[in-house]
């Protein structure tokens, strides 16, 4: 939900009910515009704008009549701005706005010849669509789609940005929106992922992430639309606001089966993902690891990960940031079903030392001990590794009863003669 703000005016000495009554008896013209502008500025304050007071005073129905009766684009703009901010409140307040027929009025205003009016109307529809799935569906069935499909590359930038934001709101929330309706907007969204404006790309990226979240049908649509190369390219975009929805889209695709992983690999995912693994943003790094996990638990895909140098990136990350829980979880996943060659690769990259460090910090203790148990013969063949593991597990005995039981069992296995 976005509330449009400007520098607010000071207390005007009138109550919401008095403002609305003055607007109700106004005959239109400049005086009506002035009152509406004053209400708009009161609703633009930070913190706790008087949304409920104006809704309770009947502002929504009065403003609806003002728009219907007037031909002034200035008054349409001011009234639509007020209604946009009234629709940015809580769910109950947004429903009160809808009940007065404002969705239909906003859609009608999209026909205005004034670009400012169209901008404000699309913004208001975005606020309503973003409230909940019921509101989303009302907007989706309102006739807005035909207006959104008129957006072109030469559409003025403000309307383009807001239009893509509205589309992203139409794609989100559970239960999923009607596929037959939203699929009409896919070409629009996919087209503007190629745009050069960061905000347009960001809004398109969020819309695509919601499509990917719809499961195999959504992911297959993205693949069939040849969007994967662009998604991979945007992993290294300079804006984290774009990277997050892009990585979420890729994660949803990667979490399907191996058939969906191949287009990601072919487009260069494993060459670009290191940028996200080593990102300073925890959100971006987390998404990167969630993408990689389905690859490292599959022996065939694990070979691709090794060849791309991603394992080395993760090991470097763990040595530089020894408290990175997400990277530790990825390392544990690597031991789920590696081939003998892949296991040797992990051990040669210092995996045992990192596992020992995890034990000393009490990270993922049951999982780490299970890995060590399975690797005990490899560990026992290397005196240095065995010494490191024994020392780490000995320190673990200071933990709780379960840690004591597991560590005792594994110490026995490690110290038994081969």
Phi and psi in degrees as a GROMACS rama.xvg file:
@    title "Ramachandran Plot"
@    xaxis  label "Phi"
@    yaxis  label "Psi"
@TYPE xy
-124.839  125.873  UNK-2
-102.116  124.506  UNK-3
-75.5662  129.569  UNK-4
-121.853  150.052  UNK-5
-138.988  175.938  UNK-6
-65.6789  118.559  UNK-7
-74.5224  156.339  UNK-8
-86.198  165.183  UNK-9
-77.1167  173.23  UNK-10
-52.9401  125.288  UNK-11
-91.6046  0.4692  UNK-12
74.7993  14.4124  UNK-13
-124.925  150.477  UNK-14
-86.0343  165.562  UNK-15
-58.4729  -41.1877  UNK-16
-63.6027  -37.3217  UNK-17
-67.9193  -41.2178  UNK-18
-61.0609  -47.1202  UNK-19
-65.3903  -39.2701  UNK-20
-64.0343  -40.643  UNK-21
-62.8571  -39.4933  UNK-22
-68.7001  -36.1675  UNK-23
-64.0293  -37.7284  UNK-24
-93.2777  -3.11953  UNK-25
-68.3836  144.607  UNK-26
-91.7407  6.65865  UNK-27
100.815  -164.021  UNK-28
74.1135  -156.158  UNK-29
-61.8401  -39.0797  UNK-30
-62.6013  -41.6586  UNK-31
-64.5699  -40.1231  UNK-32
-62.5934  -41.5362  UNK-33
-63.5055  -44.2557  UNK-34
-63.1423  -45.9836  UNK-35
-61.7869  -40.0875  UNK-36
-64.0671  -39.4619  UNK-37
-63.753  -42.1002  UNK-38
-63.1724  -42.8622  UNK-39
-58.8927  -41.9331  UNK-40
-69.896  -33.3597  UNK-41
-65.3232  -34.4342  UNK-42
-81.6185  -4.2851  UNK-43
-92.775  2.53221  UNK-44
-71.708  151.154  UNK-45
-74.7806  158.703  UNK-46
92.4131  -94.8077  UNK-47
-132.674  76.7773  UNK-48
-66.9209  152.153  UNK-49
-78.1039  53.8402  UNK-50
-62.7846  -49.4135  UNK-51
-63.815  -38.1162  UNK-52
-61.3533  -42.6841  UNK-53
-74.0752  -34.8053  UNK-54
-64.8875  -44.6325  UNK-55
-64.302  -29.3747  UNK-56
-79.4575  -4.02902  UNK-57
90.0419  20.8726  UNK-58
-63.6869  -33.8426  UNK-59
-64.0892  -50.2974  UNK-60
-66.4996  -36.4565  UNK-61
-65.1067  -44.4344  UNK-62
-66.5769  -34.6089  UNK-63
-60.7124  -44.3993  UNK-64
-65.6908  -37.2966  UNK-65
-59.7961  -45.2008  UNK-66
-65.1399  -44.6961  UNK-67
-64.8534  -38.7626  UNK-68
-84.3678  -21.1664  UNK-69
-98.5857  153.344  UNK-70
-111.689  5.18245  UNK-71
-79.5509  120.766  UNK-72
-67.5795  -30.889  UNK-73
-64.3437  -44.3403  UNK-74
-68.7322  -38.5763  UNK-75
-59.1186  -43.4093  UNK-76
-63.1325  -48.6377  UNK-77
-63.8463  -43.6379  UNK-78
-67.3589  -39.8385  UNK-79
-65.6404  -35.1834  UNK-80
-64.1131  -45.776  UNK-81
-59.7563  -46.8739  UNK-82
-64.2892  -35.2104  UNK-83
-59.7703  -45.3368  UNK-84
-70.7013  -33.2753  UNK-85
-66.4457  -30.8646  UNK-86
-81.9825  -3.06291  UNK-87
-93.7229  6.05756  UNK-88
-80.1674  -149.985  UNK-89
-78.3811  176.837  UNK-90
-60.5385  -40.7954  UNK-91
-62.1437  -42.6618  UNK-92
-66.4049  -40.1419  UNK-93
-63.1645  -40.8167  UNK-94
-63.2878  -36.6491  UNK-95
-62.848  -37.7712  UNK-96
-65.8194  -44.1993  UNK-97
-62.0498  -40.6718  UNK-98
-59.715  -21.6098  UNK-99
-91.3517  10.6999  UNK-100
80.2067  22.1615  UNK-101
-71.4434  -29.06  UNK-102
-59.1516  -46.5976  UNK-103
-61.5989  -40.6256  UNK-104
-65.5501  -43.9441  UNK-105
-60.1348  -44.6172  UNK-106
-62.4023  -40.3826  UNK-107
-61.6116  -39.1024  UNK-108
-66.6478  -18.119  UNK-109
-66.3374  -13.4222  UNK-110
-86.1333  -3.24056  UNK-111
-62.2853  148.13  UNK-112
-82.0762  -7.49344  UNK-113
-93.9217  120.639  UNK-114
-64.0594  -33.8337  UNK-115
-64.1769  -38.2728  UNK-116
-65.8626  -44.8554  UNK-117
-61.2356  -42.6666  UNK-118
-57.6818  -46.1476  UNK-119
-69.8698  -37.3038  UNK-120
-66.5077  -41.7003  UNK-121
-68.0108  -34.8368  UNK-122
-62.6443  -45.8138  UNK-123
-60.9854  -40.1422  UNK-124
-66.2148  -34.0699  UNK-125
-65.6335  -40.2986  UNK-126
-60.9839  -44.019  UNK-127
-67.34  -44.6916  UNK-128
-63.6084  -29.7873  UNK-129
-83.934  -1.32873  UNK-130
-73.0323  -53.0935  UNK-131
-164.999  172.27  UNK-132
-68.4909  -29.3356  UNK-133
-65.867  -44.9069  UNK-134
-65.7732  -41.0224  UNK-135
-55.195  -46.4164  UNK-136
-68.2794  -33.6599  UNK-137
-62.7  -45.4896  UNK-138
-65.9882  -41.6656  UNK-139
-59.817  -33.9118  UNK-140
-96.012  10.3939  UNK-141
-86.1737  -6.8324  UNK-142
99.0161  6.07901  UNK-143
-68.0215  -28.5321  UNK-144
-58.4187  -43.2081  UNK-145
-62.3516  -30.4744  UNK-146
-76.0629  -40.3334  UNK-147
-65.0554  -34.2627  UNK-148
-69.6763  -11.6541  UNK-149
-83.6882  -8.1927  UNK-150
-65.3817  131.15  UNK-151
-129.458  167.793  UNK-152
-56.4455  -29.4645  UNK-153
-91.0593  5.58302  UNK-154
-61.4524  140.488  UNK-155
-61.9541  146.773  UNK-156
-60.6504  -40.7309  UNK-157
-61.0944  -45.2601  UNK-158
-67.1101  -37.699  UNK-159
-62.6286  -46.6999  UNK-160
-61.0754  -49.1918  UNK-161
-66.4944  -36.3435  UNK-162
-62.667  -43.1681  UNK-163
-68.0142  -33.1897  UNK-164
-65.0809  -41.1164  UNK-165
-61.7667  -44.6306  UNK-166
-58.6128  -42.7492  UNK-167
-61.9228  -36.5114  UNK-168
-69.5193  -29.9529  UNK-169
-72.6051  -20.7409  UNK-170
-91.568  -16.2413  UNK-171
-97.8878  -179.65  UNK-172
81.1187  153.865  UNK-173
-115.47  144.19  UNK-174
-66.5734  163.224  UNK-175
-60.7402  147.687  UNK-176
-69.7626  167.387  UNK-177
-65.1988  120.037  UNK-178
-60.2558  -41.5342  UNK-179
-61.4465  -29.5775  UNK-180
-81.3279  -52.5657  UNK-181
-70.0103  -27.6549  UNK-182
-63.1343  -22.3469  UNK-183
-63.9056  -24.015  UNK-184
-94.9564  -5.98559  UNK-185
-58.3149  -47.5452  UNK-186
-58.1029  -36.8014  UNK-187
-61.7452  -50.622  UNK-188
-64.0456  -45.7357  UNK-189
-63.6045  -35.4477  UNK-190
-62.7732  -43.8858  UNK-191
-85.4066  -1.58656  UNK-192
-67.5557  -19.1451  UNK-193
-88.9659  -0.428415  UNK-194
-67.1572  166.088  UNK-195
-104.035  -1.15337  UNK-196
-89.9624  128.523  UNK-197
-62.1415  -38.9521  UNK-198
-70.1421  -37.5675  UNK-199
-64.0195  -46.0331  UNK-200
-60.087  -43.4312  UNK-201
-60.7592  -46.9606  UNK-202
-65.5112  -39.4041  UNK-203
-65.7683  -38.5804  UNK-204
-64.7298  -40.3884  UNK-205
-65.256  -40.7728  UNK-206
-60.0124  -42.6574  UNK-207
-66.8407  -36.2344  UNK-208
-63.9395  -34.291  UNK-209
-71.0351  -33.282  UNK-210
-65.1625  -45.8803  UNK-211
-61.6123  -34.4181  UNK-212
-68.4784  -11.1212  UNK-213
-79.0561  -0.485273  UNK-214
102.557  -158.571  UNK-215
-58.5489  -39.9082  UNK-216
-62.1785  -44.1625  UNK-217
-66.1892  -44.3947  UNK-218
-64.2643  -40.2643  UNK-219
-65.8145  -36.4091  UNK-220
-61.656  -42.1134  UNK-221
-63.5508  -44.4111  UNK-222
-64.528  -45.9831  UNK-223
-64.4576  -24.5667  UNK-224
-85.8989  5.88146  UNK-225
59.4152  36.7934  UNK-226
-89.8938  -16.9684  UNK-227
-57.1205  -44.6555  UNK-228
-57.1216  -37.9258  UNK-229
-69.0325  -38.7253  UNK-230
-60.5074  -44.6159  UNK-231
-64.5425  -40.19  UNK-232
-60.5336  -38.7938  UNK-233
-78.6936  -6.11696  UNK-234
-57.2886  -34.5299  UNK-235
-99.3561  16.9537  UNK-236
-62.2045  151.532  UNK-237
-73.0348  -16.9132  UNK-238
-99.2887  122.79  UNK-239
-69.2524  -21.2001  UNK-240
-68.3991  -23.1822  UNK-241
-89.6273  -40.3967  UNK-242
-59.5275  -39.7505  UNK-243
-61.1858  -55.1803  UNK-244
-65.6251  -30.324  UNK-245
-64.0634  -46.8088  UNK-246
-65.9928  -35.8807  UNK-247
-62.3056  -41.7944  UNK-248
-60.6386  -46.0851  UNK-249
-64.3056  -38.6247  UNK-250
-60.9674  -45.3945  UNK-251
-60.8687  -38.38  UNK-252
-67.8145  -44.2494  UNK-253
-64.6231  -29.033  UNK-254
-77.2911  -6.56059  UNK-255
-75.9862  -155.149  UNK-256
-90.8809  -177.845  UNK-257
-60.6191  -27.739  UNK-258
-57.7942  -33.8337  UNK-259
-83.7863  -22.5306  UNK-260
-72.7248  -33.7088  UNK-261
-58.5918  -46.0056  UNK-262
-60.3157  -32.9981  UNK-263
-65.715  -44.1926  UNK-264
-65.3906  -45.1404  UNK-265
-62.5129  -28.7187  UNK-266
-84.7505  -4.59917  UNK-267
100.393  21.2825  UNK-268
-54.2564  -47.671  UNK-269
-70.3749  -19.9434  UNK-270
-79.9618  -26.8895  UNK-271
-99.8127  -19.4141  UNK-272
-67.5697  -24.7679  UNK-273
-59.2385  -31.1977  UNK-274
-60.6101  -40.2699  UNK-275
-77.9046  -35.4944  UNK-276
-60.0421  -36.9523  UNK-277
-98.6464  16.8286  UNK-278
-74.3355  150.627  UNK-279
-73.9001  -19.882  UNK-280
-80.7673  124.058  UNK-281
-63.7672  -35.3155  UNK-282
-62.7528  -45.3431  UNK-283
-67.4053  -43.4527  UNK-284
-62.4642  -41.1016  UNK-285
-60.6254  -45.8328  UNK-286
-61.3253  -39.3437  UNK-287
-60.9777  -43.6408  UNK-288
-68.3924  -37.4689  UNK-289
-63.7351  -30.3485  UNK-290
-71.3693  -40.9144  UNK-291
-73.0576  -32.9811  UNK-292
-52.9976  -46.811  UNK-293
-60.6285  -23.245  UNK-294
-79.3392  -40.0386  UNK-295
-79.1558  -14.1751  UNK-296
-91.2403  -0.185904  UNK-297
-114.135  122.472  UNK-298
-59.5666  -40.7513  UNK-299
-65.5852  -46.9938  UNK-300
-70.1735  -31.3027  UNK-301
-59.0883  -35.8344  UNK-302
-60.5638  -39.6457  UNK-303
-65.2598  -39.572  UNK-304
-63.8335  -42.9893  UNK-305
-63.4995  -47.1583  UNK-306
-61.8964  -31.6268  UNK-307
-79.919  -8.23215  UNK-308
81.9584  13.6461  UNK-309
-68.815  -36.4948  UNK-310
-59.4591  -43.0797  UNK-311
-61.3568  -39.8246  UNK-312
-59.9513  -41.3236  UNK-313
-69.3786  -40.74  UNK-314
-63.2825  -41.9602  UNK-315
-62.3525  -41.8282  UNK-316
-61.1019  -42.8416  UNK-317
-67.2746  -34.2546  UNK-318
-73.1062  -33.8618  UNK-319
-79.2866  -35.2004  UNK-320
-127.743  81.9248  UNK-321
-69.9208  3.53781  UNK-322
-110.746  15.9319  UNK-323
-80.7572  93.8196  UNK-324
-61.0943  -39.3688  UNK-325
-64.8814  -40.5889  UNK-326
-66.1034  -36.7179  UNK-327
-61.8624  -42.2031  UNK-328
-62.7553  -37.127  UNK-329
-66.3847  -41.1093  UNK-330
-60.2402  -44.0337  UNK-331
-59.6766  -40.9822  UNK-332
-62.266  -30.9916  UNK-333
-61.5756  -24.5727  UNK-334
-92.2408  8.59728  UNK-335
-67.1317  -46.4  UNK-336
-154.652  51.3791  UNK-337
-74.3618  151.177  UNK-338
-72.8723  163.979  UNK-339
-54.4688  -39.6924  UNK-340
-66.465  -41.0639  UNK-341
-67.2731  -37.6187  UNK-342
-62.9281  -44.28  UNK-343
-62.1391  -37.1811  UNK-344
-60.2061  -44.6214  UNK-345
-64.609  -43.3736  UNK-346
-65.9523  -38.5679  UNK-347
-66.949  -23.3652  UNK-348
-89.0111  9.03327  UNK-349
87.5213  25.3903  UNK-350
-62.344  -36.2153  UNK-351
-63.5389  -42.6389  UNK-352
-61.6609  -38.9838  UNK-353
-69.3819  -38.8225  UNK-354
-62.2605  -39.1542  UNK-355
-63.4537  -39.7467  UNK-356
-63.1709  -39.0991  UNK-357
-61.5641  -38.6211  UNK-358
-64.6128  -44.0377  UNK-359
-65.2631  -23.8451  UNK-360
-98.2378  5.73439  UNK-361
59.5942  36.7307  UNK-362
-94.4882  126.943  UNK-363
49.7149  43.8642  UNK-364
-56.8018  -52.042  UNK-365
-57.9094  -41.9656  UNK-366
-65.9602  -43.2046  UNK-367
-64.5371  -43.6456  UNK-368
-65.0772  -34.7497  UNK-369
-63.5942  -39.4934  UNK-370
-64.7089  -45.3479  UNK-371
-62.5759  -39.1139  UNK-372
-59.6477  -42.8767  UNK-373
-71.4138  -23.0627  UNK-374
-100.318  9.2382  UNK-375
-58.6123  -33.6043  UNK-376
-70.7854  -37.2602  UNK-377
-66.1873  -38.3472  UNK-378
-68.8588  -42.5517  UNK-379
-66.7859  -24.3657  UNK-380
-75.1531  -12.8364  UNK-381
-119.173  105.279  UNK-382
-56.4354  -37.6283  UNK-383
-68.5932  -46.1604  UNK-384
-64.1899  -40.418  UNK-385
-62.6323  -41.0405  UNK-386
-62.3961  -42.0822  UNK-387
-64.1158  -42.61  UNK-388
-67.5704  -42.9447  UNK-389
-60.3735  -42.1729  UNK-390
-64.6018  -43.3466  UNK-391
-64.7976  -41.6417  UNK-392
-72.2697  -33.2265  UNK-393
-61.1796  -41.4551  UNK-394
-64.782  -30.4987  UNK-395
-66.4664  -22.3549  UNK-396
-64.1544  -13.1244  UNK-397
-79.1186  -2.59401  UNK-398
-80.7292  -153.958  UNK-399
-79.6838  -177.008  UNK-400
-59.2559  -39.9718  UNK-401
-67.9662  -42.4371  UNK-402
-60.7979  -40.6581  UNK-403
-62.5801  -43.6144  UNK-404
-63.5829  -48.5742  UNK-405
-65.3254  -43.3808  UNK-406
-65.3173  -37.8721  UNK-407
-62.5118  -42.7061  UNK-408
-61.8787  -45.4901  UNK-409
-74.6605  -35.2905  UNK-410
-59.2146  -40.0105  UNK-411
-61.717  -43.8835  UNK-412
-64.4397  -41.1942  UNK-413
-71.3744  -29.8091  UNK-414
-94.5998  -5.75714  UNK-415
-70.76  150.04  UNK-416
-66.0631  145.081  UNK-417
